[in-house]
């Protein structure tokens, strides 16, 4: 939401927006969201995959929505979603918001959510009511929960116009680690480890996707 008062527009990035700032960003504020999970649950046919072999990119889902169809998810609900709140130059706020609205036009709701950080050992709101694009389970590109081994294999194999799917995963994991000393994502790091194992020379790519490398 662009503020009617001073034209302020702050958007929270939890995927590639972490390491690829929106146009005309003038301030970067690392922090985390509560009550949400970040999952590789969005089918990508135009960036990290192609229509005949879709890749996977992250989406943000409210925790209560995620648990409805992913009871087997082994990762703690307590995981918060680390990312970056970008403040956009007020002179360009309207055009940048229009650009992001178009980019996220299918399958996302725009919400305003507080961004937190740990300051002097205490959790504090550092950006109130930042704009966040939250994924909808009724989105046709929403895949839901997949076995981690199957997901890792797909990410390892997939490539699209924006590059290899695994490079997106690796860059995202690296970016999360660099945000703050306490920034973490157990799901993301576990998936990264599995895909790195597939990069091993010992891995036999002829194994079925459900198999894990020994």
C-alpha positions as CSV (number, residue, x, y, z in Angstrom):
1,X,0.0,0.0,0.0
2,X,1.3,3.5,-0.9
3,X,0.8,5.9,2.0
4,X,-1.6,8.7,1.1
5,X,0.4,11.0,3.4
6,X,4.0,10.9,2.3
7,X,3.8,8.5,-0.6
8,X,5.8,5.8,1.3
9,X,5.8,2.4,-0.2
10,X,7.6,-0.5,1.6
11,X,7.5,-4.0,0.2
12,X,8.8,-7.1,1.9
13,X,10.8,-9.5,-0.2
14,X,11.0,-13.2,0.8
15,X,12.3,-14.8,-2.5
16,X,14.3,-13.3,-5.3
17,X,13.3,-9.8,-4.1
18,X,15.8,-10.3,-1.3
19,X,18.7,-10.2,-3.6
20,X,17.1,-8.4,-6.6
21,X,15.8,-5.1,-5.1
22,X,12.7,-3.5,-6.7
23,X,13.4,-0.4,-8.9
24,X,14.1,2.8,-7.1
25,X,14.7,1.2,-3.7
26,X,16.3,3.7,-1.3
27,X,16.4,1.7,2.0
28,X,17.0,-1.9,2.9
29,X,15.7,-3.3,6.3
30,X,16.3,-6.9,7.1
31,X,13.7,-8.6,9.3
32,X,11.2,-11.4,9.6
33,X,7.5,-12.1,9.5
34,X,5.5,-14.1,12.0
35,X,2.7,-16.5,11.3
36,X,3.8,-17.5,7.8
37,X,6.0,-20.1,6.1
38,X,8.1,-19.9,3.0
39,X,7.9,-23.0,0.8
40,X,9.0,-24.0,-2.7
41,X,5.3,-24.6,-3.6
42,X,4.8,-22.5,-6.7
43,X,5.2,-24.0,-10.2
44,X,7.5,-21.9,-12.4
45,X,7.1,-22.3,-16.2
46,X,8.5,-18.9,-17.2
47,X,11.5,-18.3,-14.9
48,X,13.1,-21.4,-13.4
49,X,11.4,-24.0,-15.6
50,X,9.4,-24.4,-18.8
51,X,5.9,-25.5,-19.5
52,X,6.9,-29.1,-20.3
53,X,9.2,-29.2,-17.2
54,X,8.1,-26.7,-14.6
55,X,10.5,-25.6,-11.9
56,X,9.7,-24.5,-8.4
57,X,10.0,-21.1,-6.7
58,X,9.0,-20.0,-3.2
59,X,5.7,-18.6,-2.1
60,X,4.6,-17.3,1.2
61,X,1.6,-18.9,2.9
62,X,-0.1,-18.2,6.3
63,X,0.9,-21.0,8.7
64,X,-2.8,-22.0,9.4
65,X,-3.4,-22.4,5.6
66,X,-0.2,-24.5,5.1
67,X,-1.0,-27.0,7.9
68,X,-4.4,-27.8,6.4
69,X,-2.8,-29.7,3.6
70,X,0.7,-30.5,4.8
71,X,0.3,-32.3,8.0
72,X,3.5,-34.3,7.2
73,X,5.7,-31.2,6.9
74,X,8.6,-32.0,9.2
75,X,9.6,-28.4,9.9
76,X,8.6,-26.5,13.0
77,X,5.8,-24.0,12.8
78,X,8.0,-21.7,14.8
79,X,10.1,-20.9,11.8
80,X,9.8,-17.3,11.0
81,X,10.2,-16.0,7.5
82,X,13.3,-13.8,7.1
83,X,13.6,-11.3,4.3
84,X,14.1,-7.7,3.4
85,X,11.7,-4.7,3.6
86,X,12.5,-2.4,0.7
87,X,11.5,1.3,1.0
88,X,10.9,2.7,-2.5
89,X,11.6,6.3,-3.4
90,X,8.2,8.1,-2.9
91,X,8.6,9.8,-6.4
92,X,8.4,6.3,-8.0
93,X,6.2,4.5,-5.4
94,X,3.1,4.3,-7.6
95,X,4.9,3.0,-10.7
96,X,6.9,0.4,-8.7
97,X,3.8,-0.8,-6.9
98,X,2.1,-1.2,-10.3
99,X,5.1,-3.1,-11.6
100,X,5.0,-5.5,-8.6
101,X,1.2,-5.9,-8.7
102,X,1.5,-7.0,-12.3
103,X,4.4,-9.4,-11.5
104,X,2.4,-11.0,-8.7
105,X,-1.0,-10.7,-10.4
106,X,-1.9,-14.4,-10.3
107,X,-2.4,-16.2,-7.1
108,X,-1.4,-13.7,-4.5
109,X,-3.2,-11.4,-2.1
110,X,-1.6,-8.1,-1.1
111,X,-1.5,-7.8,2.7
112,X,0.0,-5.5,5.2
113,X,2.1,-7.3,7.8
114,X,4.5,-6.1,10.5
115,X,8.2,-6.8,10.0
116,X,10.2,-7.8,13.1
117,X,13.8,-7.9,14.1
118,X,15.8,-8.8,17.2
119,X,17.2,-5.7,18.8
120,X,19.2,-5.9,22.1
121,X,17.9,-9.4,22.6
122,X,14.2,-8.4,22.2
123,X,11.8,-8.9,19.2
124,X,10.6,-5.5,18.0
125,X,8.6,-4.3,15.0
126,X,11.0,-2.5,12.7
127,X,8.6,-1.8,9.8
128,X,4.9,-1.7,10.6
129,X,2.4,-2.9,8.0
130,X,4.8,-3.5,5.1
131,X,3.2,-4.7,1.8
132,X,3.6,-8.5,1.4
133,X,2.4,-10.7,-1.5
134,X,0.9,-13.8,0.2
135,X,0.2,-16.9,-1.9
136,X,-3.3,-18.3,-2.2
137,X,-3.8,-22.0,-2.1
138,X,-6.4,-21.7,-4.9
139,X,-3.8,-20.4,-7.3
140,X,-3.5,-22.8,-10.3
141,X,0.3,-22.7,-10.0
142,X,0.2,-23.6,-6.3
143,X,1.6,-27.1,-5.8
144,X,1.3,-27.5,-2.1
145,X,3.5,-29.9,-0.1
146,X,5.8,-32.3,-1.9
147,X,8.2,-34.9,-0.5
148,X,11.5,-33.2,0.0
149,X,13.4,-35.7,-2.1
150,X,11.0,-35.3,-5.0
151,X,11.2,-31.5,-4.7
152,X,15.0,-31.5,-4.5
153,X,15.3,-33.6,-7.6
154,X,13.0,-31.4,-9.6
155,X,14.9,-28.2,-8.5
156,X,18.2,-29.9,-9.4
157,X,17.0,-30.9,-12.9
158,X,15.0,-27.7,-13.8
159,X,16.1,-24.7,-15.8
160,X,14.2,-21.9,-17.4
161,X,14.7,-18.4,-19.0
162,X,16.0,-17.0,-15.8
163,X,18.5,-19.7,-15.2
164,X,18.9,-23.0,-13.3
165,X,16.4,-23.7,-10.6
166,X,19.1,-24.8,-8.2
167,X,21.0,-21.5,-8.6
168,X,17.9,-19.7,-7.4
169,X,17.7,-22.0,-4.3
170,X,21.4,-21.6,-3.6
171,X,21.3,-17.8,-3.9
172,X,18.2,-17.6,-1.7
173,X,19.8,-19.7,1.0
174,X,23.0,-17.7,0.9
175,X,21.0,-14.4,1.1
176,X,19.1,-15.6,4.2
177,X,22.3,-16.5,6.0
178,X,23.7,-13.0,5.3
179,X,20.8,-11.1,6.6
180,X,21.5,-11.3,10.3
181,X,23.5,-13.4,12.7
182,X,20.2,-15.1,13.8
183,X,18.5,-15.4,10.5
184,X,17.7,-19.0,9.6
185,X,15.2,-21.2,7.7
186,X,15.4,-24.9,8.6
187,X,13.3,-25.9,5.6
188,X,15.3,-23.9,3.1
189,X,18.6,-25.1,4.4
190,X,17.5,-28.8,4.5
191,X,16.4,-28.5,0.9
192,X,19.7,-26.8,-0.1
193,X,21.6,-29.7,1.5
194,X,19.6,-32.3,-0.5
195,X,20.2,-30.5,-3.8
196,X,23.9,-30.1,-3.1
197,X,24.0,-33.9,-2.5
198,X,22.6,-34.3,-6.0
199,X,25.4,-32.2,-7.3
200,X,27.8,-34.8,-6.0
201,X,29.7,-36.8,-8.7
202,X,28.5,-40.0,-7.0
203,X,24.9,-39.2,-7.6
204,X,23.2,-41.3,-10.3
205,X,20.8,-39.1,-12.2
206,X,19.0,-42.2,-13.5
207,X,17.6,-42.9,-10.0
208,X,13.9,-42.2,-9.7
209,X,13.0,-38.9,-8.1
210,X,11.8,-40.5,-4.9
211,X,15.2,-42.0,-4.3
212,X,17.7,-40.2,-2.2
213,X,21.4,-40.4,-2.9
214,X,23.3,-42.6,-0.5
